[in-house]
Amino acid sequence: MNRILITGASRGIGRATANKLADKGRTLFLQGRDEAALKRVAEEVERRGASATVLAADLSDTRAIERMVDSVGEESVDVLINNAGLAIVKPVDQITIEEWQESLAVNVTAPFLLSQRLLSNMSEGAAIVNLLSIAASNGFPTWSSYCATKFALDGFSRALREELRSRGIRVITVSPSATNTELWDSVSGDFARERMLDPGEVAEAIAFALSRPSSVLVDTINVGNIAGTL
């Protein structure tokens, strides 16, 4: 696992995962929209011995995704981690078509496009990790667009897993319960963030799945707080 692309790497689970996987000799490609924050994560990664390339891009823009792929180059990508996610939390009758389409673009279309474009440079033993959520298996009031995208990403992951078995490429899904990230700063409501998962615990789960021999597929990991979900 020498070349790893992580989306949503500027904060939260993505940042924790970048630091967890930052072993000497590895190259991490770090995507996010906040270039300054990405550069700070790149510095953290490099202090741990890995090298880092910052890919500032908006995943709702298909042209930006194509530029990202070009920047990664033609050398084999060993791991793609589709972590970036967008949450629109509103009653269904208040969600605009623009918000709905942006949610689909970031949460579903971007993982599809990145998987599709990078597969030609993936070889046996490579892995694609898709970050789901408890919202991929449960419905929550006012979270309809988020739930829809996570259910869709789960379905895509299941089909892709079977499609790539013969090539020896693993498709792993990690489904955390509520995790204490910056996402909650923009969500109205009274949430017990002290009961949420720490992003580092999700990063540990990702690292564990990737650490198994290439012949071993840990296909789905559900990670929850023992105190219960919110």
N, C-alpha and C positions, 0 to 999 in steps of 0.2 A: 504494500500500500504506500507507494511513494508519491503519487500525485492525486490530490484530493480537492474536489470542488465543493464548497459549502455555501448555500444561499442563506440570506438573512444572517450573515456572520457578524454584523456590527454590534449586536447586543443579545441578551437573553440566552436561549438554548444554543443558537448558532455560535455566539462568542464562547460559551462554555465548551462546546464541542471542539472548536478550533484549538483552544488551549489544551484540551484533553488529548487531541490527536497530534499535537505539535512535537513529534519526536525528531531527533536529529536525522538528517538525510531526506526528510519529507518536504514536498512542496505543496503548500496550501493556497488555493485560489479562493479568495474571500469576496463574496458578492454582497452588496447592500446598496441602499440609496444614499446613505450618509457617508460621504467619502472621508470626512475628518474622523468619524468614529471607526471606520474600517482601518484607517492608518494606525489608530491606537491599538486595535486588535492585532494588526500586522506586527507592531513593535513587541507586543506580548508574546506572539508566536515565535518571533525571531530570537527573543531572549531565551526561549526554551530549546533552541537549536534547529528549528525548522526554517525554511525560507517561505516567504509569503508574497503573493501577488494580489494587489487590490483591484477589484472589478466593480467600480461604481456603476450601477445600472438599475433601471426601473423595469421590473419583471412584467409589468403590464404592457410593455412596448416590445413587440416581437422583433423589431429591428435591433433593439438594444440586446436582446438575447442572442441574435446572430453575431453581433460584435463581440459579445462575451465568448462565444464558442471560438471565434477567430483568434481571440487573445489567448485562449488556452492552448491553441496550436494542434498539430496533428499527432503529437506523441500520445501514447496511451494514457487514458484517465483510469485510475484504479478504483476510485470511489466517487460517486456523486451523491451528495446529501441534500435533498430537497427539503429545506427547513423553513424557508421564508413563507410567511402567511399573513393574510389580511383579514381582519374581523370587522364586519359591519354589524353593529348591535342595535337593532331598531325593530319596532313592530312592523310586520310585513307590509302593511299599507303605507308605511313611510319610507320604504326602501326605493330609491330611484333606480331606473334602468341602468344608469351610468354606474352606480354603486354595485349593482348586481353583476354587471359585466366585468367590472374591475376585480371583484372577488373571484370570479371564475378565471380571469386572466392570470392572476397572481397565484392562486391556490391550486389550480388544475392545469391550465394551459401551459404555464411555465414549466412545471415538472414534466409534462408530456414532451414539450419541445426540447428541453435539455436532454432528456433521456433519448429521444429520437436522434438528435444531432450528435450526441457523444457516443452512442452505441457502436458506431463504426470504428471508433478508436478504443474500444474496450475488448479485453481478451479474457480468456478463461481465468476465473479467480477474482474478477472484478465484482463490484457490488453497487447497487443503487439503494439508497436509504430514503424512504419517504416518511416525513413526520406527519402523523395523523393527529388524533385528539380523542378524548372521550366523546366529543361531538361527532365522531365518525360512526358511533354505534348507539347514540342517544340523542333525543331531540330536546331542545331547551327553548322556552319562550323568548322571543326577540332575537334569537340566534339562527334564524332560518337560513340566511344566505351562507353563513359559516358552516352550519351542519350540512347543507347541500353540497358544498365544495369538498368537505372532508369525507362524506359518504362517497362522492365521485372519485376522489383520489384513492380511496380504499379499493373501489372496484377496478380502477385502472391498475393499481399495484398487483391485485390478485391475478388479473389476466396477464400482465407483463411477466410476473413470476413464472407462470407456466410456459409462456412463450420463450423465455430465455434459459430454461433448465438445460436444454440440450447444448447450449453454448457454455455452460458452467458459470453463468453470471447470476449472482444471488440478488434477489429483490427482497428487501427487509422493510417492514413497517414498524414504527415505534409510536405507540399511542399513549401519551401521558394524560393524566387528569390535570386539573387546573394547576398551572405552573406560574410561579411568581416572577413575571417578566414585565417589561415596560408596556406590554399590550394593555394591562389593566389601568394604566394611567389615563387612557382615553375612553374607558368604559364607565358609564355612570352606574351607580349602584353601591350597595354596602357589601363588600366581599371580604371575607376573613383571609387576608393574604398570608397571615402567619400560619395558616393551615395548608397552604399550597405547597406543591413540590418546589424544591430548589432546582434551577436549571442544571446545576452540576450533576444531579441525580439522573436526569434524562441523558446528559452527555455520557455518563457512565454506562447506561444501557446501550447506547449506540456503540461505544467503544467495545463493550463486551461482545455484541453481535458480530462486529467486524473482526474481533480477535480470534474467532473460531477458525479452524482449518477451512480452506476453501471448499472442501467437500462437505462441510456441515452447514446447513441452512437453518438459522434461527429466523423463521419467517415473520413472526409477529411478537412484539414485546409490549405488554400492557404495564404501565408504571403508574402507581397510585400512592397517595399518602395514606398511611394506616389509620389516620384520624377520619378518613372518609372523603368523598368528593363534595364539591360545593353545590 
